[in-house]
Amino acid sequence: MDDWSGSRSLFQSRLERAIAGARPSRRTLALLLVDLDRIGQVNHVLGRELGDRVLSDAAARIARALGPCAALGRLAADDFAALIEVQDLDGAKKIAAAVLQCCRTPYLIDCVTVSVTASIGIGLYPAQARDAASLLESAQLALFRAKIAGRDCFYPGGATCSGGTVPQP
């Protein structure tokens, strides 16, 4: 993961620098907020140590799904943020679908199989945001909508109230 893991202030700084770099060249950035669904239940039923190992494995899987050009950090207990350059919203959706798929694969830890899914909110710069704060807000709202849509899906920021996007397997 990147150097801002676990720190919102470092994440905010990294996001502001990325936008400042993208602005002159008119590059498109996607901010994916990834929340592991029901990890609290894993902690409660199987213990925090096993839950922490699931989180660690999930981070590694998400990093592989994103590829080497993405910046990935952990914002909170089960919340990750990924920042990556994309061509457009379709490119961000493909990445989100890959992240969902890698999180769906059951985790085998100490002979215990744990199934966890993810919910993802997507924000795009500059299409949906003019600065770091509005990009984060767009992705957070999209994540909230993904949770409402039933989890295990992604929702693109700036979308209408017609619903989230659930990729077909």
matplotlib code that plots the C-alpha trace (Angstrom):
import matplotlib.pyplot as plt

x = [0.0, 1.0, 2.6, -0.7, -2.1, -4.2, -4.0, -6.7, -4.5, -1.8, -4.4, -5.9, -2.5, -1.7, -5.1, -4.5, -1.1, -2.5, -5.2, -2.7, -0.6, -3.6, -5.1, -2.6, -2.5, -6.3, -5.8, -8.7, -8.4, -10.6, -11.0, -12.3, -13.5, -13.6, -15.4, -15.3, -18.8, -19.6, -16.0, -17.3, -19.2, -16.0, -14.3, -17.2, -17.6, -14.0, -12.0, -10.1, -6.9, -8.5, -10.4, -7.1, -5.6, -8.6, -8.0, -4.4, -5.2, -7.9, -5.4, -3.0, -5.7, -7.0, -3.4, -3.0, -6.3, -5.4, -2.0, 1.3, 0.1, -2.5, -2.0, -3.8, -4.1, -6.1, -8.3, -9.9, -10.5, -12.1, -12.0, -9.5, -9.0, -7.4, -6.4, -5.6, -5.5, -8.2, -9.4, -13.0, -15.8, -15.8, -12.2, -13.0, -15.9, -13.6, -11.2, -14.0, -15.4, -11.9, -11.6, -15.1, -14.2, -11.0, -12.7, -15.4, -13.0, -13.1, -10.2, -8.6, -7.0, -5.9, -8.2, -11.1, -12.9, -14.2, -16.4, -16.3, -17.5, -16.9, -18.8, -17.2, -17.9, -16.3, -15.5, -14.0, -11.9, -12.6, -15.9, -17.5, -15.3, -13.3, -10.9, -9.9, -12.7, -15.4, -13.8, -13.8, -17.4, -18.5, -16.8, -18.2, -21.8, -21.3, -20.1, -23.1, -25.3, -23.5, -24.2, -27.9, -28.1, -27.3, -23.5, -21.2, -21.4, -20.0, -21.7, -20.3, -20.4, -22.5, -25.0, -28.7, -30.9, -31.7, -29.3, -25.8, -24.0, -23.8, -21.4, -22.6, -20.4]
y = [0.0, 3.6, 5.9, 7.4, 4.2, 4.8, 8.6, 10.8, 13.9, 12.1, 10.8, 14.3, 15.6, 12.9, 13.4, 17.2, 16.6, 14.1, 16.5, 19.4, 17.1, 16.0, 19.4, 20.9, 17.7, 17.2, 13.6, 11.7, 10.3, 7.8, 7.6, 4.3, 4.0, 0.4, -0.8, -4.5, -5.6, -7.1, -7.4, -6.5, -9.8, -11.6, -9.9, -10.7, -14.4, -15.4, -12.9, -9.7, -11.4, -13.5, -10.4, -8.4, -11.2, -11.0, -7.3, -7.8, -10.4, -8.1, -5.2, -7.4, -8.6, -5.1, -3.9, -6.7, -6.0, -2.3, -2.9, -1.0, 2.4, 2.9, 4.4, 2.3, 3.2, 2.2, 5.0, 3.2, -0.3, -1.7, 1.2, 1.5, 4.3, 3.8, 6.6, 5.7, 7.4, 6.2, 7.0, 7.5, 6.1, 2.8, 2.3, 3.0, 0.6, -2.2, -1.6, -1.6, -4.9, -6.5, -5.3, -6.7, -10.0, -10.4, -9.6, -12.2, -15.0, -16.7, -16.2, -19.3, -18.5, -21.1, -23.7, -21.3, -20.2, -16.6, -15.0, -11.2, -8.9, -5.2, -2.1, 0.6, 4.2, 5.8, 9.5, 10.9, 14.0, 16.3, 15.0, 14.9, 17.1, 20.3, 19.6, 17.0, 17.7, 17.4, 14.3, 12.6, 13.8, 12.3, 8.9, 8.9, 9.5, 6.8, 4.4, 5.1, 4.4, 1.1, 0.1, 1.0, -1.0, -4.1, -4.3, -6.3, -3.8, -0.5, 2.8, 5.5, 9.0, 11.5, 8.8, 9.4, 7.9, 5.0, 2.8, 1.4, -0.8, -4.5, -6.2, -9.5, -12.4]
z = [0.0, -0.4, 2.2, 3.4, 4.8, 7.9, 7.7, 6.3, 6.3, 4.3, 2.0, 1.5, 0.7, -1.8, -3.4, -3.7, -5.3, -7.8, -8.9, -9.2, -11.4, -13.5, -14.0, -16.6, -18.7, -18.4, -17.2, -15.7, -12.2, -10.5, -6.7, -5.6, -2.0, -1.1, 2.1, 3.0, 3.8, 7.2, 8.4, 11.8, 11.9, 11.1, 14.0, 16.3, 15.4, 14.6, 16.5, 15.7, 14.9, 12.1, 10.9, 10.7, 8.6, 6.2, 6.0, 5.2, 2.5, 1.1, 0.8, -1.1, -3.4, -4.1, -4.8, -7.4, -9.0, -9.3, -10.8, -10.2, -11.3, -8.6, -5.2, -2.5, 1.2, 4.2, 5.5, 8.4, 9.8, 6.7, 4.4, 1.5, -1.0, -4.5, -6.8, -10.4, -13.7, -16.2, -19.6, -18.6, -16.4, -18.2, -17.3, -13.7, -13.8, -15.2, -12.3, -9.7, -11.2, -10.9, -7.2, -6.5, -8.0, -6.1, -2.8, -3.4, -3.6, -0.2, 2.2, 3.7, 7.0, 9.5, 7.9, 8.2, 5.0, 5.3, 2.7, 2.4, -0.3, -0.9, -1.8, -3.9, -4.6, -7.7, -8.0, -11.2, -11.7, -13.5, -14.7, -11.2, -9.2, -9.4, -6.4, -3.9, -1.4, -4.0, -5.5, -2.1, -1.5, -4.8, -4.0, -0.5, -1.8, -4.4, -1.7, 0.4, -2.6, -3.2, 0.4, 0.0, -3.3, -1.3, -1.0, -3.2, -6.0, -7.1, -7.7, -10.0, -8.5, -10.3, -11.3, -11.1, -8.5, -10.9, -9.0, -8.7, -11.1, -10.3, -12.7, -14.2, -13.3]

ax = plt.figure().add_subplot(projection="3d")
ax.plot(x, y, z, "-o")
ax.set_aspect("equal")
plt.show()
